Amino acid sequence: MLNDAANLTVTYAITIAGVTGTKIIMALEGNAAFVDTACDVSVAGGAVAHAAHVFKNMPPLAA
């Protein structure tokens, strides 16, 4: 749950103060943000910041 989700959108990479790792926003409903992986802790009042996406090399897809 966010205080204000006005500057966020689906697919943004974010960090949350006190939570391990980068999260990708998969859905927004009002001020609720649903992320791609579970958070390891619950945080009240943690700052949310934009994070750079991390791209990984993938093998070619089979035909």
Contacts in CASP RR format, 6 or more apart in sequence:
PFRMAT RR
TARGET T0000
AUTHOR 0000-0000-0000
METHOD contacts of the structure
MODEL  1
MLNDAANLTVTYAITIAGVTGTKIIMALEGNAAFVDTACDVSVAGGAVAH
AAHVFKNMPPLAA
1 31 0 8 1.000
1 32 0 8 1.000
1 33 0 8 1.000
2 8 0 8 1.000
2 31 0 8 1.000
2 32 0 8 1.000
2 33 0 8 1.000
2 48 0 8 1.000
3 31 0 8 1.000
4 31 0 8 1.000
5 28 0 8 1.000
5 30 0 8 1.000
5 31 0 8 1.000
5 32 0 8 1.000
5 33 0 8 1.000
8 14 0 8 1.000
8 25 0 8 1.000
8 28 0 8 1.000
8 33 0 8 1.000
8 48 0 8 1.000
9 25 0 8 1.000
9 28 0 8 1.000
10 25 0 8 1.000
10 26 0 8 1.000
10 27 0 8 1.000
10 28 0 8 1.000
11 24 0 8 1.000
11 25 0 8 1.000
12 24 0 8 1.000
12 25 0 8 1.000
12 50 0 8 1.000
13 22 0 8 1.000
13 23 0 8 1.000
13 24 0 8 1.000
13 50 0 8 1.000
13 51 0 8 1.000
13 52 0 8 1.000
13 53 0 8 1.000
13 54 0 8 1.000
14 22 0 8 1.000
14 23 0 8 1.000
14 24 0 8 1.000
14 25 0 8 1.000
14 33 0 8 1.000
14 35 0 8 1.000
14 48 0 8 1.000
14 49 0 8 1.000
14 50 0 8 1.000
14 51 0 8 1.000
15 21 0 8 1.000
15 22 0 8 1.000
15 23 0 8 1.000
15 48 0 8 1.000
15 49 0 8 1.000
15 51 0 8 1.000
16 23 0 8 1.000
16 39 0 8 1.000
16 43 0 8 1.000
16 46 0 8 1.000
16 47 0 8 1.000
16 48 0 8 1.000
17 43 0 8 1.000
17 45 0 8 1.000
17 46 0 8 1.000
17 47 0 8 1.000
17 48 0 8 1.000
17 49 0 8 1.000
18 41 0 8 1.000
18 43 0 8 1.000
18 46 0 8 1.000
19 39 0 8 1.000
19 40 0 8 1.000
19 41 0 8 1.000
19 43 0 8 1.000
20 40 0 8 1.000
20 41 0 8 1.000
22 51 0 8 1.000
22 54 0 8 1.000
23 35 0 8 1.000
23 36 0 8 1.000
23 37 0 8 1.000
23 39 0 8 1.000
24 35 0 8 1.000
24 36 0 8 1.000
25 33 0 8 1.000
25 34 0 8 1.000
25 35 0 8 1.000
26 34 0 8 1.000
26 35 0 8 1.000
26 36 0 8 1.000
27 33 0 8 1.000
27 34 0 8 1.000
28 34 0 8 1.000
END
